[in-house]
């Protein structure tokens, strides 16, 4: 009898063999449920199993329990209950260790190796996961909190101001990044007042010339720039909208910040004053145009590496307080106590989280970060300056996680958290 080939695959109802095609009689009646495969010619078979079939162990599909989970014997010898959605996952799970053993690094069984005999060994219960011991609460260094709190200005201020003060006091240039209207320029002025230094603001733009940045001499008269005055006399220099500037011109800051000497006026070699501090405010990370800021320029990586990033988001408490001031509902004297209390509470938390790390521990962590960044991202370099800035920030009371976050510009918070979880998962 001729066979007509259909396209629906199934198993032979007689011998159980897998058929890649189903056959029916010429009459058109689909007899795939009663007809067998071509090997048994559609008749009930009493044939002997092939040698290959004799070697195959008898397997039974595990059945789910009342809660819908199916117990599976894993390769480690432990039985674990899974919620099975596809039957094909059962064989794969049998070659995998149970989740507790997998976290301990127990390898899986490759596909070319046989599974262990489940009947020869009893199934031990998986070891309970160790409960982490509660860490003792660290005491607040009240003297350190009072020292930083005494530098805070009166009135209203952004929540990141205490952090910026601590970083700038260490002499680290700060890249203050945030959306418009978040008081970035005001923060620069408040930092200068907190440190008792003069304030030298200057605005950056794409057509900015070298003479506007470094000053010039015409005849016998010096036309000094704010950067020149702050660099020579000491003070806080704020380069506002630095991501609007020319990257080639701003690269001239590299030597001024690293070598502690700079040429001003085209002819004067000026030594850096010990009290010179630099803050750059920007709406972007300095890596080029971003959504909503299409006119911004990228800054050279060598220049960007000389800064640490402090994110300046919208402070809703400050926003509400300003609205009350403009409506006349409150005065500065009524509100400044609330902002001082908020800052002191944040400093107390920072004090209890301070880390005592050695130079070797910081260096080891930076090297691990360098390897992780190089394996996942291009265009980002973790330079030795990261080690220096991390050590300074740890000395200023920041954690190593916070220091590393400040040295990864342009990455999303999720990417930074993923990196730091990988790098700082170990104790150094």
N, C-alpha and C positions, 0 to 999 in steps of 0.2 A: 504494500500500500504506500503510495507516495505521501510525503510529509510536506505540509505548508509551514513556512517559518514565520513566526510572529516576533515582536520586538520586546516583549516583557520578560525580564529575567526572573527566575525563581529557583526553588529546589525541587528535585524530582520527588513525587509523592511515594514512589516505590523504594528506590535505593537511597534517597537522601542526597544524591550528588547535586552539585550546583550546576544548573543549566544556564548558559549564557543566552539561550533562546528557548522559546516555548513553541511546541509544534501542535498542530491540530489536523484533523482529517479533512479530506477534500470537500466534505459535505458542508463545511462552513461552521459546524457546531464546535465551539471551543471546548475541547476536552482536556485542557491542561491540568485540571484537578484530578483527572482519572488516568490519563495517559502518562507513561513514564518517559524517561529520557531515551535516547537512541541506544544507550548501552544495554538497557534492559528491555528495549523494544516495547515499552508500554505495558508489560505484563508484570504482575507481582513476582518479585525475584527471590530466589533462595540461594543466590550466588554466594560464594565465599568472599570475605573481604580481601582486598589486595594486600601485599606485604606492607605497602606504605600506610594503609589504613590500620593494619594490625599494630603498627608502632605508635600510632597516635593515641595519646591517653584519653580516656573517657572524661569529658568535661560536662559539668552541669552549670547552667547559668544561675548565678546567685539571684535570689528573689528579694525584693524590698520588704522591709518590715512595716509595722503599722504606721510609723511616722514618715514613711516614704523614703527612708534611707536604706541603702544596701550594704551589708558587711562585705568587705573585700579583704582578702589575705594579701598583704603587700609583700614586696620582695625582702623586706627586713625581718619578716616573720611575725609582724604585728597585724592584727585585724583592726581595720578602721572603717567607720561607717560613712558612706558618701551618698550624695543625692545624684543618682545616675539619670542622665537625660538621653544618652545614646548607648546602645548595647556595645558599640564598638569601643567605648571608653573602658570597658571592664578589663579587656586584655591589656590595655596600656597601663591601667592602674596597678595590675598585678606585677608589673615590672618596675614600679616606682616604690620608693620607701614611703612610709607614712609621714604625714606632715611634721611630727616632732623629730623623727629621725632625719628628715630632709633638712631641717634647720640645723642639725648637727653635722651636716656634710656627708651623710651616708649616700653612696652613689646608687644609681639605678642599674638594672640589668639590661645589657644591650639586646637588641632583637635577635642577634645570631647566637645567643647563649640560652640553654634551656632553663626553665623555671625550676626552683627547688621543689622537692617532693613535699607536699603539704602534710602527708600522712606520717612521715618519718620523724618530724619534730613537733613538739607541742607548741601551741601558739601562746607566746608570752604576752602579757598585757603591756601596752605602751607605758613608758615611764611618765609620770606626771611632770608637767613643765614646772621648773623651779619658780617660786614666787619671789620677785625682786624684793630685796630688803629695803625698807623705807630709809631714805637718806635723812640724816639728822639736819634739822634746820640750822642754817648758819646765822650767826649773830650779825646784827647790823653794826657797821662801823660808824657810830654816831659822829665821831670827830671828823671823819672824811665827809659825811653828809653835810655837816655844818660848814665845813671849809668851802665846799662847792656852792652851797645855798647862800652863803654870805656874798658871793660874787654876783648873784642874780640881780638884775635891775628891778626897780619897782614898776608898778603898773601892770599892763597886760603883755603877755608874750606867748609865742608859739611853744608847743610841747617839746619840740626838738632843741630848743635853745640850750638847756643844760648840757646836752650831748655835744653840741657844736662848741660850747665854751671849753669843755674838757679836751676836745680834739685840738682846737686852735691853741690852747695853752701849751700843748706838747710841741707846737711848731709845725704841725702837719697841715699842708694846704688842703682846703675843704672844697669839694664840688657839691654845692647845694642845689639839688635837683627837685623840681616840683612844678605843678601847674601854675598858671598865672593867678595873682592875687593871694598868694599864701604867705605874704610878708617876708619873702626871702631877703630883699634889700634891707628891710628893717632889722632882720636878725643880724646882718653884718654890723649895723650901727650899734645894736645892743651888745654884741660881743665885744666891740671896742670899748664901750662904757664899762662892761663887767671886768675887763682886764686892765682898765685904767690907761688905755692907749688912744692915740689920735686916730681919727677915721678919715680915710682917703677913698671916696667912691669915684669910679670912672665907668663909663658905658662903652661897650664894645659893639662895633658894627663892621660890615663886610668891607667898607671903603676906608677903614681905619688905617692910618699911615704909621710908619715907624716913629716919626717925630711925635705923633700924638700918644704913642705908648711909652717911648723912652725919652721924650723931650728933645730939644734942640738948642743950639746956640746961634744967635744972630748978632754979629758984631761982637760987642763985649757984654751982651745981655743974655742971661740964661732963661730959657722958657721951659720951666720944669713941669713935668707931668706928675699926676698923683702917684704913679708907681715909683717915680724917681724920689719924691719926698718920703714916701713910706719906706722905701728900701734903704735910704741913707739915714733918716732920722728915727725910724722905728714907728710902728703903728699898724693898724689893720687896713689893708688895701682890699677893696671890693671891686672886682671886675664883673660888672653886671652884664647879663646876656652874653656870656662868653661864647656860647654856641652860635652867635651871630658873626663872629670874627673870622678873619682869614687864618687858615691853619698854618700857612707858611710863616706869617708874622708871629703868631702865638708860639710857634716852636722856638722862637728866640728866648722864651721864658725858661727853657729847659736848663740852660747853663746857669742862668741867674738863680734858679732854685737849688741846683745841685752843687755848683762850684762856689757859692756864697760871694761871687763877684760878678759885676755886670758893667757894661759900657753904657753910660747915659750921655745924652747930648752929643753923641757921635765922637767924643774924645775923652771923656772922664771915666776912669776906672774906679768904680765905687764898691766898697766892701759892704756886705749885708749887715745891717744893724741887728744885734741880738733880739730885739723886740719886734722885728718885722714879721708880720703874719699876712697870709693871703687867703681870701675867700672868693670863689667864683660861683656866681649864680647862673642857672640855666633851666630851661624848660625841658631839655632832652638830656640823654646820656652822653652827648657829644660824639655820637657815632654817625651823624648825618640826619637828614629829614625824617620826621616821624609824623604819624597821623595828627593833623591839626597844627603842625609846625613845619610846613613844607619849605619854608625859607631858611631853615637852620643848616649850618655847615658842620661837617665832621671835623673833629680835632685829631691831630696826629696821636697815635697810640703812645709814643714816647712822652708827649705832653700830658696825656690823660693819666698815665701811670704815676705821675707825680702828685696826684690828688687821691683822696679817699672820698667816697660818695656818702652823703647824708641825704636821705629821702625826706622831702618836706611836703607831706600831703596836706589836704585841707583839714584844719583844726576846727571842728564843729563847735567846741566850747568857746574858742576865741571868736568865731563867727557870730555866735549868739550874743556874746558880750558886746561886740562892736555894734550890733543892731540895737541893743539896749542903750548904749551910749548915745547913738545918733537920735534915738527917740526921746532921750532925756529921762528914761526910766531908772537909770542907775548912773553912778559916777565912777571914776577910776578908783577912788578910795573905797568904794563899796565892793569892788570886784577884785582888787589886787590881792587881797588875802586868799581868795579861792585859788588863784593861779600860783601863789607861793606854796600853798598846801599841796596842790597837785604836783608841783616840781619836787618838793621834799619827799613825797610818797614815792615818786618814780626813782629818786636817788637812793632811797632806802632799799628798794628792790634791787637796784643795780649794785648796791654795796653788798648785799647778801649773796649775789651771784658772782662776785669777783673771783678770779682764778689766780692761783699762784703757780706759774709755769716757769720752767727753766728755758734758757736759750736753745738747748738741744731739743726740747719738746716742741717748741714753736717751729724750729727749722724742720724737724721731721714731719710735722703737720703740713707745712708749706710745700714740702716736696711731694707728699701724697696728693695735695690739691693740684699741684702742677701736672702730675701724671694723669689725674682724673680729667682735668680740663683739656689737656692735649689729646686725650683719647676720644673726646666727645664734641669738641668745638674747634673751629678754625678762626684765626684772627684774634684770639685772646691768649695773652702770654702772662703767666704768673712769674714775674721777675723777682730778683732778690730784694727789690724795694718793697715787695709785699711782706717779706720777713721783717724788715725794719719797721714798717708802719704797723704791722701786727704787734710787734713787741712794744711799740710806743702806746698803742691803744690798750693793750693789756695792762700796762703800767698806769694808764689813765682810768682804769676801772671797768673796761669793756671785756666781754668774754671773747674767746677766740672765734666763736661762731659769728659774733657781730663784726669782728675785725675782718674776717674773710668776706662777709657779705658786702662790706664797704669797698672791697677791691675787685668786684666782679661787675663792672658796669655793662649795661645793655642786656643782661640776662633777666629772664622773667623770675618772679619770686618762687614759682614752682621749680624751675630749673636750679636755682640757687639752693633751695631746700633739699632737692634730690642730691645735688653734689655734696653738700655739707653732711648729709646723713651718711653718705658713702665714705667720706674722708674722716669725719669725726666720730664714726661709729666705734672706733677703737680708742683706747686710752693711750696717750703719748706720755 
